[in-house]
Amino acid sequence: MWLAIAITVAIVMPLALWLGEYSFALWCSFIVWSEFFLFGANVSCLKLIIPTFSLGVVLTAITLLSIPVFDFLPSLISQSDISSIVALFLGVAFMAYIINLSDYLKRGTLPYFNGVSMMLAIFYTGSFPSDGLNLPDIVVASLWTVFLGCFGGLMGVFTVWLTFSKE
């Protein structure tokens, strides 16, 4: 397995280094790659990881899109800082609350919240390409984050394939 992991990293690194604006933020993919191994290292675990990760991304994108609703609030240090804090508080509270309503989300809490954190990281670091279609940056960042998460799942499948595993 150690060699398969090293080969996978060597194969995917050019995607982070050579594609310019479209370079992959592989740290996002590596998060999902590690989840793949945590949840059993077989294709069926992606049925939990990808949907819950993606739901975390989408709900975070909706939360970020709601920030202007609170722009009537004053700013303390930077523009829309209080608006952002209020929107994120409400959004994350909602996201945490709905876990109690679903056994599926309870099982997928790790990828779900990794989707939240990866969406925030991809968006706030600007680690996504421009789309050329004039879509809002939050939409492009969310699509890119889901794509990178799915790529991480494929990295896991590829790594296991390299070991010639029958699972």
C-alpha positions as CSV (number, residue, x, y, z in Angstrom):
1,M,0.0,0.0,0.0
2,W,2.8,2.4,0.8
3,L,4.1,2.3,-2.8
4,A,0.6,2.7,-4.2
5,I,0.1,5.8,-2.0
6,A,3.5,7.3,-3.2
7,I,2.7,6.5,-6.9
8,T,-0.7,8.2,-6.5
9,V,0.8,11.3,-5.1
10,A,3.4,11.4,-7.9
11,I,0.8,11.0,-10.6
12,V,-1.5,13.7,-9.3
13,M,1.1,16.4,-8.4
14,P,1.3,17.8,-11.9
15,L,-2.4,18.7,-11.6
16,A,-1.4,21.0,-8.8
17,L,1.7,22.4,-10.5
18,W,1.2,22.6,-14.3
19,L,-2.3,23.8,-15.0
20,G,-2.0,27.4,-14.2
21,E,-5.4,28.9,-13.2
22,Y,-6.9,25.4,-13.4
23,S,-4.3,23.8,-11.0
24,F,-6.0,21.5,-8.5
25,A,-6.0,22.5,-4.9
26,L,-5.0,19.0,-4.0
27,W,-5.2,19.5,-0.3
28,C,-9.0,19.4,-0.8
29,S,-8.7,16.1,-2.8
30,F,-6.3,14.7,-0.2
31,I,-9.0,15.2,2.5
32,V,-11.5,13.1,0.6
33,W,-8.8,10.6,-0.3
34,S,-8.1,10.0,3.4
35,E,-11.8,9.7,4.1
36,F,-11.9,7.0,1.5
37,F,-9.5,4.9,3.5
38,L,-11.1,5.8,6.8
39,F,-14.5,4.6,5.6
40,G,-13.3,1.2,4.3
41,A,-11.3,1.8,1.1
42,N,-13.9,0.4,-1.3
43,V,-16.0,2.0,-4.0
44,S,-19.2,1.6,-1.9
45,C,-17.9,4.0,0.8
46,L,-18.1,6.8,-1.9
47,K,-21.9,6.5,-1.7
48,L,-21.6,8.1,1.8
49,I,-18.6,10.3,1.3
50,I,-19.4,12.1,-2.0
51,P,-23.1,13.0,-1.2
52,T,-22.4,14.2,2.3
53,F,-19.2,16.1,1.3
54,S,-21.2,17.7,-1.5
55,L,-24.1,18.6,0.7
56,G,-21.7,20.4,3.1
57,V,-20.3,22.3,0.2
58,V,-23.7,23.3,-1.2
59,L,-25.1,24.4,2.2
60,T,-22.0,26.4,2.8
61,A,-22.3,28.1,-0.6
62,I,-25.9,29.0,0.2
63,T,-24.7,30.4,3.6
64,L,-22.1,32.5,1.8
65,L,-24.7,33.7,-0.7
66,S,-26.8,34.9,2.3
67,I,-24.2,37.3,3.6
68,P,-25.6,40.3,1.8
69,V,-28.9,39.8,3.5
70,F,-27.1,41.0,6.7
71,D,-25.3,43.9,5.2
72,F,-27.5,46.3,7.1
73,L,-25.4,45.4,10.1
74,P,-22.4,47.6,10.8
75,S,-18.8,46.5,10.1
76,L,-16.1,46.5,12.8
77,I,-12.8,46.0,11.1
78,S,-13.4,44.9,7.5
79,Q,-16.4,45.3,5.1
80,S,-19.2,42.9,5.9
81,D,-17.3,41.2,8.8
82,I,-20.3,41.2,11.1
83,S,-22.6,40.2,8.2
84,S,-20.3,37.2,7.5
85,I,-20.1,36.2,11.1
86,V,-23.9,36.3,11.5
87,A,-24.6,34.4,8.3
88,L,-22.0,31.7,9.1
89,F,-23.3,31.3,12.6
90,L,-26.8,30.8,11.4
91,G,-25.7,28.5,8.5
92,V,-23.4,26.3,10.5
93,A,-26.0,26.1,13.3
94,F,-28.5,24.9,10.7
95,M,-26.0,22.4,9.2
96,A,-25.1,21.0,12.6
97,Y,-28.8,20.8,13.7
98,I,-29.9,18.8,10.7
99,I,-27.4,16.0,11.5
100,N,-29.8,15.0,14.3
101,L,-32.5,14.5,11.7
102,S,-30.7,12.0,9.5
103,D,-28.8,8.7,10.3
104,Y,-27.1,9.1,6.9
105,L,-25.7,12.5,8.0
106,K,-24.7,11.1,11.3
107,R,-22.7,8.4,9.6
108,G,-21.3,11.0,7.1
109,T,-20.5,13.8,9.6
110,L,-16.8,13.8,8.8
111,P,-17.1,14.3,5.1
112,Y,-20.1,16.6,5.6
113,F,-18.1,19.0,7.7
114,N,-15.1,18.5,5.6
115,G,-17.2,19.8,2.7
116,V,-18.0,22.8,4.8
117,S,-14.4,23.5,5.7
118,M,-13.1,22.8,2.1
119,M,-15.7,25.2,0.6
120,L,-14.7,27.9,3.0
121,A,-11.0,27.3,2.3
122,I,-11.4,27.1,-1.5
123,F,-13.6,30.2,-1.6
124,Y,-11.6,32.4,0.9
125,T,-8.2,31.5,-0.6
126,G,-9.4,32.0,-4.1
127,S,-8.3,28.5,-5.0
128,F,-10.7,28.1,-8.0
129,P,-10.6,29.1,-11.6
130,S,-12.5,31.9,-13.2
131,D,-15.4,30.5,-15.2
132,G,-15.7,32.8,-18.2
133,L,-19.5,32.7,-17.8
134,N,-19.8,35.4,-15.2
135,L,-21.2,33.0,-12.6
136,P,-20.9,34.3,-9.0
137,D,-17.5,33.3,-7.5
138,I,-19.3,31.3,-4.7
139,V,-21.0,29.1,-7.3
140,V,-17.8,28.5,-9.2
141,A,-15.9,27.8,-5.9
142,S,-18.6,25.3,-4.8
143,L,-18.6,23.5,-8.2
144,W,-14.7,23.4,-8.0
145,T,-14.8,22.1,-4.4
146,V,-17.2,19.3,-5.3
147,F,-15.1,18.4,-8.3
148,L,-11.9,18.3,-6.2
149,G,-13.7,16.1,-3.6
150,C,-14.9,13.7,-6.3
151,F,-11.3,13.6,-7.6
152,G,-10.1,12.7,-4.1
153,G,-12.5,9.8,-4.2
154,L,-11.1,8.7,-7.5
155,M,-7.6,8.9,-6.1
156,G,-8.7,6.5,-3.4
157,V,-10.1,4.0,-5.9
158,F,-6.9,4.4,-8.0
159,T,-4.7,3.8,-5.0
160,V,-6.5,0.6,-4.1
161,W,-6.5,-0.5,-7.8
162,L,-2.7,-0.2,-7.8
163,T,-2.5,-2.8,-5.0
164,F,-4.4,-5.3,-7.2
165,S,-7.0,-5.6,-4.4
166,K,-10.0,-7.7,-5.2
167,E,-12.3,-5.6,-3.0
